[in-house]
């Protein structure tokens, strides 16, 4: 079976598979009905998209909630719940017209009375929202179908932020936001093609087609345009064991399985009923260091951590097949030529244990345990951490590797007193000004003063050359101050049944416009 590979840049999404939407050689027409079963890595930590950057939350709730803007096939912002906007006051005022007749799953029409509190809550709570709302003076309603965002100064990132799927600016009903107060939302109501039905922990999250969904009229375009809800229901099923996910897709128990071990790739290609899907690039694997308190608040210990590591065996252990990873220190991908740079990466992959030992001695390190939280639900996180632990201990560290489920890791990483390091990955990102990997207001709390000034300038700047120069300075500071530890880039392997039609594998999982046909 020939794999499907997706190469992404800032300006292009290359789909190398026949029969996908918008391509020649159309497959069978869409079919209404059926229950699509997706085998996920585990339980989401929340179903409140404003609350967490956890990718699994976005993957599930993106079918429920929508945003004012989304990304087209070139990763440029296009309207979703917005109709259009006009820009005035030297780029400081965005007047956004809303689509009329869009209904929430509770039957109420969406208006500016819902949009304004949704955006303000996102700006207070979400990682990208906090980054942008530094520059927002006010958000106000101008009648039921128009919202105006007043900026303190022009921004090159506002629409990219409003279009971002992860930790995105979802529009909730006003009453749901009011009921949540400062906590998480308790009702999961949006405007999307599927509505929330039930969550049975450790069994499934069930979504059903929203019969009153107001789809856009334009053809599908990236994540935008018309979103069709062809299947009756979607079941997101937690299946932490990767072997069970693969076997379930092979037998037909599931139609989709995510995060498959890359060393299974060659075998999967021989299974007639299963199609391997490769997303390149997908993200980069990382160890996030706690700058706020504990051992890693000492720059010398962070430097020793960085100096000791040999990334090649770390990445090989996590991803197995060489086609699924690369050791590259840049924080944006080579497929993103507008942002990719080698500035500062001399400090990546040092493999210098002698230097690490010197820094440990300078810091007066006496063998205290470095508490590292990881998970086996993402197998590559655990394997990356296991090999890194061995290397760090050979350099003189003592590592306490604590293995928990993913939802627990996401909860604990918000409490700086509980850890020194945690495992995660940073997925494909369009605008580095909004990149979770370098935000101060995210767990790990890398809040270097100069980096914060440069990031603010990056978010304001509109000239592409100046923006890249600012990003290069952030990347240099990332290595000078040891903001996080980048292990390397990784490419995701998912599997689907042959009867799952119209499904496009991208960095942002979605099942709208997909249907169940014949194999």
TIZAFI-838321 format. One record per residue (C-alpha): residue number from 1; x, y, z. Coordinates in steps of 0.1 Angstrom, whole numbers, always signed. Example, Ala and Ser with C-alpha at 12.3 -4.5 7.8 and 13.67 -1.06 7.14 Angstrom:
REM residues 2
- nr;X;Y;Z
- 1;+123;-45;+78
- 2;+137;-11;+71
This chain:
REM residues 519
- nr;X;Y;Z
- 1;+0;+0;+0
- 2;+15;+33;-10
- 3;+17;+58;+19
- 4;+3;+93;+18
- 5;+28;+120;+26
- 6;+20;+157;+34
- 7;+48;+183;+32
- 8;+39;+216;+47
- 9;+55;+250;+43
- 10;+43;+284;+53
- 11;+29;+289;+18
- 12;+20;+254;+6
- 13;+4;+221;+16
- 14;+15;+194;-8
- 15;-9;+165;-9
- 16;+6;+135;-27
- 17;-24;+112;-27
- 18;-51;+107;-54
- 19;-87;+113;-49
- 20;-85;+140;-22
- 21;-109;+170;-23
- 22;-102;+195;-51
- 23;-80;+171;-71
- 24;-85;+153;-103
- 25;-96;+117;-103
- 26;-126;+119;-81
- 27;-135;+90;-59
- 28;-170;+78;-51
- 29;-195;+105;-41
- 30;-199;+113;-4
- 31;-223;+90;+15
- 32;-244;+100;+44
- 33;-245;+78;+75
- 34;-225;+56;+98
- 35;-204;+59;+129
- 36;-168;+69;+125
- 37;-145;+54;+152
- 38;-112;+71;+159
- 39;-87;+54;+182
- 40;-69;+82;+202
- 41;-39;+80;+225
- 42;-59;+86;+256
- 43;-83;+110;+274
- 44;-82;+147;+268
- 45;-74;+168;+299
- 46;-103;+191;+291
- 47;-129;+198;+265
- 48;-125;+236;+269
- 49;-104;+248;+239
- 50;-95;+281;+256
- 51;-80;+262;+286
- 52;-53;+240;+272
- 53;-27;+237;+244
- 54;-31;+198;+246
- 55;-34;+188;+210
- 56;-59;+160;+217
- 57;-83;+186;+231
- 58;-81;+205;+199
- 59;-84;+174;+177
- 60;-117;+164;+194
- 61;-133;+198;+200
- 62;-124;+213;+167
- 63;-155;+195;+154
- 64;-177;+212;+180
- 65;-163;+247;+181
- 66;-154;+272;+154
- 67;-134;+304;+152
- 68;-138;+337;+134
- 69;-110;+328;+110
- 70;-92;+297;+100
- 71;-63;+288;+77
- 72;-65;+282;+39
- 73;-43;+256;+21
- 74;-15;+282;+20
- 75;-18;+287;+58
- 76;-32;+322;+53
- 77;-61;+334;+75
- 78;-95;+333;+58
- 79;-130;+340;+73
- 80;-149;+311;+91
- 81;-175;+326;+114
- 82;-166;+360;+102
- 83;-180;+373;+69
- 84;-152;+398;+62
- 85;-134;+427;+79
- 86;-121;+461;+72
- 87;-90;+477;+86
- 88;-86;+513;+95
- 89;-68;+538;+119
- 90;-34;+529;+105
- 91;-39;+491;+111
- 92;-52;+496;+147
- 93;-89;+489;+141
- 94;-104;+457;+128
- 95;-141;+459;+121
- 96;-153;+423;+117
- 97;-187;+415;+101
- 98;-202;+383;+114
- 99;-221;+357;+94
- 100;-258;+358;+100
- 101;-280;+328;+107
- 102;-252;+307;+123
- 103;-267;+287;+152
- 104;-252;+272;+183
- 105;-260;+236;+191
- 106;-285;+249;+217
- 107;-305;+265;+189
- 108;-295;+301;+197
- 109;-282;+323;+169
- 110;-246;+335;+173
- 111;-242;+373;+176
- 112;-217;+398;+188
- 113;-231;+393;+223
- 114;-213;+358;+222
- 115;-183;+368;+202
- 116;-171;+397;+224
- 117;-170;+377;+257
- 118;-155;+347;+239
- 119;-126;+367;+225
- 120;-120;+384;+259
- 121;-120;+351;+277
- 122;-96;+336;+251
- 123;-73;+367;+256
- 124;-73;+362;+294
- 125;-69;+324;+294
- 126;-53;+309;+263
- 127;-16;+309;+257
- 128;-18;+326;+222
- 129;-46;+348;+234
- 130;-24;+362;+262
- 131;+4;+368;+237
- 132;-19;+389;+215
- 133;-40;+406;+241
- 134;-10;+427;+252
- 135;-18;+447;+221
- 136;-56;+448;+224
- 137;-71;+480;+238
- 138;-108;+469;+236
- 139;-132;+446;+219
- 140;-167;+460;+214
- 141;-200;+451;+196
- 142;-212;+473;+169
- 143;-247;+459;+166
- 144;-256;+422;+166
- 145;-234;+413;+136
- 146;-203;+433;+139
- 147;-174;+433;+163
- 148;-145;+458;+164
- 149;-111;+450;+178
- 150;-91;+481;+188
- 151;-54;+476;+189
- 152;-29;+498;+208
- 153;-7;+495;+177
- 154;-7;+476;+145
- 155;+0;+438;+146
- 156;+12;+414;+120
- 157;-1;+385;+141
- 158;-38;+392;+150
- 159;-55;+373;+122
- 160;-31;+344;+124
- 161;-39;+342;+161
- 162;-77;+343;+156
- 163;-73;+316;+129
- 164;-51;+293;+150
- 165;-66;+259;+158
- 166;-46;+249;+189
- 167;-58;+266;+221
- 168;-79;+285;+196
- 169;-103;+315;+199
- 170;-134;+293;+199
- 171;-167;+312;+200
- 172;-189;+299;+229
- 173;-224;+311;+239
- 174;-223;+340;+263
- 175;-243;+321;+289
- 176;-217;+292;+289
- 177;-189;+317;+295
- 178;-208;+334;+323
- 179;-215;+301;+340
- 180;-178;+291;+338
- 181;-165;+322;+356
- 182;-128;+318;+361
- 183;-130;+280;+357
- 184;-134;+257;+327
- 185;-167;+256;+307
- 186;-191;+229;+319
- 187;-212;+228;+287
- 188;-196;+220;+254
- 189;-216;+240;+229
- 190;-203;+255;+197
- 191;-214;+262;+161
- 192;-195;+233;+144
- 193;-207;+205;+121
- 194;-208;+181;+151
- 195;-224;+186;+185
- 196;-213;+171;+218
- 197;-235;+142;+230
- 198;-216;+125;+259
- 199;-183;+118;+275
- 200;-179;+84;+291
- 201;-144;+84;+306
- 202;-122;+56;+294
- 203;-149;+46;+269
- 204;-155;+74;+244
- 205;-165;+109;+236
- 206;-195;+109;+213
- 207;-203;+136;+188
- 208;-233;+137;+165
- 209;-241;+155;+132
- 210;-256;+190;+139
- 211;-286;+191;+116
- 212;-288;+229;+117
- 213;-252;+235;+109
- 214;-246;+266;+88
- 215;-218;+256;+64
- 216;-199;+281;+43
- 217;-207;+281;+6
- 218;-171;+282;-7
- 219;-154;+249;-17
- 220;-131;+234;+9
- 221;-99;+253;+11
- 222;-73;+241;+37
- 223;-93;+242;+70
- 224;-118;+266;+56
- 225;-146;+267;+31
- 226;-175;+242;+33
- 227;-174;+217;+61
- 228;-197;+187;+54
- 229;-209;+164;+82
- 230;-214;+131;+63
- 231;-212;+106;+91
- 232;-240;+104;+117
- 233;-216;+102;+147
- 234;-180;+103;+156
- 235;-166;+83;+185
- 236;-133;+94;+199
- 237;-121;+63;+218
- 238;-92;+63;+242
- 239;-68;+35;+233
- 240;-35;+41;+251
- 241;-18;+9;+238
- 242;-4;+17;+203
- 243;-5;-21;+194
- 244;-42;-22;+201
- 245;-48;+9;+179
- 246;-30;-7;+150
- 247;-48;-40;+154
- 248;-81;-23;+157
- 249;-77;-5;+125
- 250;-65;-37;+108
- 251;-96;-56;+119
- 252;-120;-28;+112
- 253;-129;-21;+148
- 254;-116;+15;+143
- 255;-115;+36;+111
- 256;-86;+57;+122
- 257;-56;+52;+146
- 258;-32;+80;+156
- 259;+4;+82;+167
- 260;+15;+48;+154
- 261;+51;+36;+161
- 262;+71;+45;+131
- 263;+90;+12;+132
- 264;+57;-4;+122
- 265;+57;+16;+89
- 266;+71;-11;+66
- 267;+47;-38;+80
- 268;+17;-15;+77
- 269;+24;-9;+40
- 270;+17;-46;+34
- 271;-18;-46;+50
- 272;-43;-43;+22
- 273;-71;-28;+42
- 274;-50;-1;+59
- 275;-35;+31;+45
- 276;-5;+47;+63
- 277;-6;+85;+65
- 278;+26;+104;+70
- 279;+26;+141;+80
- 280;+59;+158;+74
- 281;+67;+178;+93
- 282;+44;+174;+123
- 283;+63;+188;+153
- 284;+94;+187;+174
- 285;+101;+167;+205
- 286;+112;+186;+236
- 287;+120;+185;+273
- 288;+105;+216;+289
- 289;+126;+229;+318
- 290;+111;+247;+348
- 291;+125;+282;+349
- 292;+102;+293;+377
- 293;+116;+272;+406
- 294;+136;+242;+415
- 295;+169;+229;+400
- 296;+164;+241;+365
- 297;+160;+277;+375
- 298;+198;+277;+376
- 299;+211;+285;+341
- 300;+243;+265;+347
- 301;+222;+234;+353
- 302;+202;+241;+322
- 303;+234;+245;+302
- 304;+248;+212;+316
- 305;+215;+195;+305
- 306;+218;+209;+270
- 307;+255;+201;+267
- 308;+252;+164;+277
- 309;+227;+153;+251
- 310;+234;+133;+219
- 311;+202;+138;+199
- 312;+207;+111;+173
- 313;+202;+81;+196
- 314;+174;+100;+215
- 315;+154;+105;+183
- 316;+162;+70;+170
- 317;+148;+55;+202
- 318;+116;+76;+199
- 319;+109;+73;+163
- 320;+128;+42;+151
- 321;+125;+46;+113
- 322;+149;+73;+100
- 323;+123;+85;+75
- 324;+103;+99;+105
- 325;+128;+122;+122
- 326;+157;+146;+117
- 327;+181;+162;+141
- 328;+178;+199;+133
- 329;+181;+226;+159
- 330;+160;+253;+142
- 331;+128;+262;+159
- 332;+108;+265;+126
- 333;+110;+239;+99
- 334;+131;+238;+67
- 335;+97;+236;+49
- 336;+90;+271;+62
- 337;+116;+291;+42
- 338;+102;+325;+54
- 339;+111;+315;+90
- 340;+138;+288;+89
- 341;+172;+299;+101
- 342;+204;+283;+115
- 343;+212;+312;+138
- 344;+221;+300;+173
- 345;+220;+262;+165
- 346;+257;+256;+171
- 347;+246;+249;+207
- 348;+223;+221;+196
- 349;+234;+185;+198
- 350;+266;+193;+216
- 351;+274;+157;+229
- 352;+298;+173;+253
- 353;+297;+155;+287
- 354;+329;+171;+298
- 355;+313;+205;+295
- 356;+282;+193;+313
- 357;+303;+180;+342
- 358;+321;+214;+345
- 359;+288;+232;+346
- 360;+275;+209;+372
- 361;+305;+215;+393
- 362;+303;+253;+389
- 363;+266;+251;+400
- 364;+275;+231;+431
- 365;+252;+203;+420
- 366;+253;+175;+446
- 367;+232;+148;+430
- 368;+197;+161;+438
- 369;+170;+143;+419
- 370;+158;+160;+387
- 371;+121;+152;+386
- 372;+111;+145;+350
- 373;+74;+139;+342
- 374;+67;+118;+310
- 375;+41;+95;+296
- 376;+39;+63;+276
- 377;+6;+73;+259
- 378;+29;+91;+235
- 379;+55;+64;+232
- 380;+81;+86;+217
- 381;+80;+110;+246
- 382;+88;+81;+270
- 383;+115;+67;+248
- 384;+131;+101;+242
- 385;+131;+107;+280
- 386;+145;+72;+287
- 387;+176;+76;+265
- 388;+181;+112;+276
- 389;+180;+100;+312
- 390;+208;+75;+306
- 391;+230;+102;+289
- 392;+223;+128;+316
- 393;+232;+103;+344
- 394;+264;+94;+326
- 395;+272;+131;+328
- 396;+265;+133;+365
- 397;+228;+141;+369
- 398;+204;+121;+390
- 399;+171;+117;+371
- 400;+138;+107;+387
- 401;+117;+97;+357
- 402;+80;+98;+367
- 403;+56;+81;+342
- 404;+20;+92;+342
- 405;-9;+93;+318
- 406;-11;+123;+294
- 407;-40;+140;+311
- 408;-22;+139;+345
- 409;+10;+153;+329
- 410;-10;+182;+315
- 411;-25;+189;+349
- 412;+8;+187;+368
- 413;+28;+208;+344
- 414;+8;+238;+356
- 415;+22;+234;+391
- 416;+59;+245;+392
- 417;+65;+229;+426
- 418;+58;+194;+412
- 419;+86;+190;+386
- 420;+118;+201;+371
- 421;+113;+188;+335
- 422;+84;+175;+315
- 423;+81;+158;+281
- 424;+60;+172;+253
- 425;+60;+181;+216
- 426;+54;+214;+198
- 427;+33;+209;+167
- 428;+34;+227;+134
- 429;+30;+265;+139
- 430;+24;+292;+113
- 431;+34;+324;+131
- 432;+64;+322;+155
- 433;+50;+352;+174
- 434;+23;+328;+187
- 435;+45;+297;+191
- 436;+38;+279;+224
- 437;+75;+268;+224
- 438;+87;+303;+233
- 439;+59;+318;+254
- 440;+65;+330;+289
- 441;+29;+324;+299
- 442;+31;+286;+294
- 443;+44;+259;+317
- 444;+81;+260;+321
- 445;+78;+298;+322
- 446;+107;+309;+300
- 447;+104;+346;+307
- 448;+138;+360;+298
- 449;+134;+398;+297
- 450;+152;+404;+264
- 451;+133;+375;+248
- 452;+100;+390;+259
- 453;+109;+424;+244
- 454;+118;+408;+211
- 455;+86;+387;+210
- 456;+65;+418;+216
- 457;+83;+435;+187
- 458;+78;+405;+165
- 459;+40;+405;+171
- 460;+38;+442;+162
- 461;+61;+441;+132
- 462;+45;+438;+97
- 463;+76;+438;+75
- 464;+86;+402;+67
- 465;+124;+408;+66
- 466;+123;+426;+100
- 467;+101;+399;+114
- 468;+125;+372;+104
- 469;+155;+391;+120
- 470;+136;+394;+152
- 471;+127;+357;+152
- 472;+164;+348;+146
- 473;+172;+368;+178
- 474;+147;+347;+197
- 475;+162;+315;+184
- 476;+197;+327;+195
- 477;+184;+335;+230
- 478;+167;+301;+231
- 479;+201;+284;+230
- 480;+220;+310;+250
- 481;+195;+309;+279
- 482;+185;+272;+273
- 483;+148;+281;+270
- 484;+137;+245;+264
- 485;+156;+214;+251
- 486;+148;+205;+215
- 487;+155;+169;+207
- 488;+146;+170;+170
- 489;+118;+172;+143
- 490;+94;+143;+140
- 491;+69;+132;+114
- 492;+37;+116;+124
- 493;+24;+82;+113
- 494;-14;+76;+114
- 495;-34;+47;+99
- 496;-68;+47;+83
- 497;-92;+21;+69
- 498;-96;+21;+32
- 499;-133;+28;+35
- 500;-127;+61;+52
- 501;-131;+85;+22
- 502;-125;+122;+18
- 503;-102;+122;+49
- 504;-72;+145;+45
- 505;-43;+140;+69
- 506;-29;+173;+80
- 507;-12;+186;+112
- 508;-47;+194;+124
- 509;-68;+163;+126
- 510;-104;+167;+114
- 511;-132;+145;+101
- 512;-155;+170;+84
- 513;-159;+163;+47
- 514;-150;+126;+54
- 515;-174;+97;+49
- 516;-176;+59;+52
- 517;-177;+43;+18
- 518;-167;+10;+3
- 519;-132;-3;+6
